[in-house]
Amino acid sequence: MIWEPERLDDQALLSAGDPGAMLPVVASAAAQVRTAHRNAGEADIARLAQDGRPRAIVVTGMGSAALAGDILAVICGYGAPLPVITVRSGRLPGWVGATDLVMAVSCSGRTAETLAVAAEAVRRGSSLLAVGAQDSPLHAIATQASALFVPVEANGPSRANLWGMAVPLVAAAGALGLIKTDPDLFEGVAKGLEDMANRCRPSSESFVNPGKALAMELAESVPVIWGATPLTAVAAHRLALQLHENAKYPAQWGALPEAGHNQLGVVEGPFAERDIFAESAGRTIRLVVLREPEERPISLLRVVEDRDVPVSELAAEGAHPLERLATLIELGDYASAYLALGYGIDPTPVTAITELKSRTSQ
């Protein structure tokens, strides 16, 4: 596959190369926030507080559904009066019991691992909040247990519906008094997403389009993506996942300061070397640092730049942490789709994952 950046400013090629309509789905993020907030209210999410605050919150999910749990944890922050953990497997931790709240998240409502954990939570007497597709097996588990259920109105693949899964969890945290949430917060997040979608729209040319610009920086490199704070580390993880699935592209992610203790060695390895006499440029690593406006890891950047490794810095935008996280994620979602399209790859299907699911379900 050959990287052809001119594709990104050819509207006909973008449209033809995106039969699954990934770009329009990415642009729907703001609508997802508003719909999910409305659905959470209609499901009476405030009912979670009737039995008091749980001992712990356990979010179970796979892929983007699990990332919704990471979003909840980072928005609750270190000051939360209870632990918020994410389970990425089909087993519930042994310590979870009747005083804990399990949030089972699956866009399709059919993820086997999530269904297993939800059913186990019910058997142990834990409170359950289920978020997924209407009339799905997950919905059935919630109904049988008289548990809260918030529907996800999916558009496109599960990974493209992150906010439909994450917003009900944030609303639940607000109902439990863990964070302050109100309609203005979610509307602010939606407006920030709309602004980023407008800036990254397909008709916006590469030299002013941050999504296309990031895709062009990532192309023909091996991205090493670091979050400078816990919040931006979630966005770094999301960007790596989207590069894997949308662009079918390798990427490594990490969180600072930990990544500076174990991943920094890559700036001195074979993928960091550049031969200025080579007839064609080889693939080298590119460090992508996601940071909050006031958080710039200057010492680390100097170490990297001294070794002539290219660096891309992305600063989060917005007043509230959820706004800042959302805009960073939206930028990365667009960049991953544009990177796919620049290589002539349809960003929607992931045949290998579909095949794996088919084989493991037999």
N, C-alpha and C positions, 0 to 999 in steps of 0.2 A: 504494500500500500504506500502511496506517495502523498506527502503533505502538499496540498495545493491551496495556499492561502487566498488566492483569487476567488475561490468558491464562496467565501464568506460574504462577499459583497455582490454576489450574483443571485438575485431573488428567485429566479427560475430554478437554479441549481439547489438552493436551500430548500425550496418547496418540494422539488422532486426527490431530494435526498432524505426527506423527513416524512415518509408516508404514515408513520405512527403518530405524527403531530406532537413530537416531544417539545418543540419550542412553544407552541400555544399552551401546552399543559404547564410548562414552567411558568409562563406568564399568568397562569390562573392562581398562583400562590395567594394573592390577596383575597380572591374570592373564597379560597379554601379556608382562610382564617375567619372570615365573616360567617361562612356557613357552619363551620365547626363550633364557633362560639354560640351561634343560635341553637344548634342541635344539642349542645351541652346544657343550655338553659331549658330547652323543651324537655330534656330527659330528667330535669329536676336534680341537677348535679349538687345543689345545696343540701340534698338529703344525706349526703355523706357525713355531714357534721352532726347528725342526730345522735349518734352513739359516742360522740366525743372524738378526740384525736387518737389515731392509731399509734401503736408502739413504733411501727416502721412501715414504710411504703416499699413494696417490691414491684417493679415493672417488669413484665415478661414479654418478650417479642424477639423477632429475628430481623436482621437487616435494618431498614429504615424505621420499622416499628420499635426496635431496640434503641435506635438513636433518639426516638421521642422520649424514652426514659432518661437518656443522657441530658436532653434539653431540660426536662423537669428538674433533674438533680442540680444542674448548674444554675438554673434560675432561682431555685430555692436557696442555693449558696451554702457557704460554710456555717452560716448562722441559723440554719434550720434546726428546730428542737427535736428532730428525729432523723434517723438515717433514711436516705432514698437510694436504693440500689437497683441495678438492671440485671436481669437474668437472661443470658443468651444461650439457653439450652432447654432441654425438655424435662428438667428436674427442678423442683422447688427446694431451696435450702432447708435443711433439717430443723432449723430453729424457728421457722415461720409457723405461726399458730393463730389462735382465735382472736388475738388482740392486734393482728396486723392487717394491713390493706394490700391486696394484690390487684394490680392494674394489668389486665391482659389485653395486649394490643396486636391486632392483625388486620391489615387493610382488607384482605379477602375474607377474613373470619374462618380460614381453613388451614392455617399453618399448624402442622402436626405438633410441633414442640410447644407452641403457645396453648393449644387445646389441652395438651397433657398437663401443663402447669395449672391452667385454669380449673380443670377438673380436680386436681389434687388440692388446690386451695379451698374448693368447696367442701371436699371431704374432711379437711382439717378445721373447718369452721371459720376460715378467714373471711373478712369482708372482701367483696369482689366488685371491681369496676371493669366492664368489658367495653372495648372500643373496636369496632369492625363493621363489616358489611351486614346490612339488614338480611334477615332470613338465612343466616349462615349457621354452621355448627357452633361457633362461638356465641352467637345470639341465643341459640337454643340452650346452651349451658347456663347463660345468664338468666334466661327466663325461668328455667327449672329451679334455679337457686334463689329466685326473687331478688336478683342483683341488679344494680344499675347497668344500663346499656346505652352507649352513645353511638349512633350510626355514622359511618364514614361514607360520604357520597363521592365515590372514587371516580377519577377521570384519568385514564391511562394506567400504566403499571404502578404497583404499590409504592415504589421508591419516589414516584412523582407526586404522591399524596401525603408527604411528610406532615404538613400543617393540619391536615384533616385528622391525623392521629395525635399530634403533639398538643394542639390547643385544648382538647378536652382534659388532658392531664394537668395543664397549667390552670385551667378553670377549677379543677378539683382541688388543687393546692390552695387556690384562693378561697374556696368554700371551707377548707379546713383551717384557714387562718395562718397558713405557712407563708404566704406572700400576699401583697395587696394587688388585687385585680379588679378592674371595672371595665365597662364598655369602652371608655376612652383609651385604655391600654391596647386592647385588641384592634381598635380602629387605627391607632397610631402605627401599630405593626403593619396593618393592611396598607396604609398609605405609604409607608416606607418601602414595602414590597412593590407597590404600583410604580413608585418613582424609579426603583432599580429596573423593573421590567421595561419601563419607557426608555431608559438609557441604553438598555441592552437589546432593544427590539431589532428584528432582522433587517429592517430598512435603514437602521442607523449604521453608517459606514465605520470601518474598522478603526480609523484614527480617532474617533470620538466615542466608540462603543467599548465600555470596560470589559464586557464579556468576551467580545471578539479579541480584544487586545490581550487578555489573559490567555486565551486559547493559543494565540500566536506565540506568546512567550513560552508556553508549555510544550508546544510542538517540537518534535525532534530532540526532546530532553528526557531525562528520568527525574520526575518531580519528587522532591523530598519536602514534605509539607509540615510545618511546625506551627502550633498555636502558642502564642506568647503568654496566654492566660488560660485558666480553666474554661472560660467561655469560648475563646477563639480556638481552643483545642477541639471542642465539639465541631466547630465549623471546619477545622482541618481534617478531622475524621470523615465528615460528610463529603468534602471535596475529593478525598482519596476514593471513597466508595463510588461516587458518581463518575470519576474517571475510569474506574474499573468497569462499571456496568454500562454507562452511556458510550464512552469512547473505547471500551475494551483495551484500556491503556494502563500500564503498570504505574504504581505510585506508592510511596511510603509516607506514613504520617507519624507524628509524635507530638508530645506536649513538653514545653519548657517549664521548669529548668531541666527535667529528667532527660530530654533528648540531647541536651548539651553534654550529658555525662556518658552517653552510650552511642548516639547516632552521629556525633560530630566527626567521627573518624572517616566517614565517607568523603569528606572534602579533601582527603589526602590519598584516596584510592584510585583504581584504574578508571573509574567513570568520572573522575574529576580532572583527568589529564586532557589537554587540548593540544593537538599537533598543528601548529600554525603553518607548517609546510605541506600538510596533506592536501590532496586535490579536492577532496570533499570533506565537509565537517562531520565528525563522528558524533554519536549521541553522548552527551555528558549530563551530569546531574544539574538540576536547577533547584536552588533552595527557595521555597515559597514561605514567607513568614506572615502569618495572620495575627494581627495585633489590635488592641484597643488604642484609641487616639493618643492616650498619654503613656502607653506602655511600649517602648521601643528598646529591644535588647541590644544596645549599642556595642557592648564588648563582644558579644557573639558575632554580630554582623561584621565587625572589623576582622575577627579571626577568619571568617569565611571569605570576605572580600580580599584579604591579603593573599589568599590562595587562588585568586582569579576565578572563583566560582560565581556564576551569575545568580543574582538574587532578585526576587519579586517581593515587594512589600504591599500588603493589603490592609488598610486601616478600617476598622468597623465604623459604621455611622449610626447615629441615633442617640436619643437621650436615655431610654430605658434599656437594660441589658437584653431584653427579648427583642427589641427593635434592632439593636446592634447585631445580635446573632442572626436574625432573620435576613438582614440585608447582605451579610457576608455569605450566608448559605445560598441566597438567590443568585448572587454574582457567580459563585462556584458552579451552581446548577447550569447556568447559561454557558459558562466557559466549557464545561464538560460536553455539552451538546454541540457547541460550535467546533470543538476539537474533533469530535466524531465526524461532523459534516465536512470539515476540511480534509479529512482523510478519505472521504467518500463512504463513510460507514453510517448505516441507519442506527441512530442512537436508542431506539426503543427495544427491539428484541435482544435477549441474551440467550442464545441457543444452548450454550453449555450448561447454564443453570437450569433451564427447562428440561434438558436431558437428564441431569442429575436428579431432579425431583421425580421425574418419571421412573427412573431406575430404583430409587430408594423407596418408592411407594408400592413397588411390586412385591 
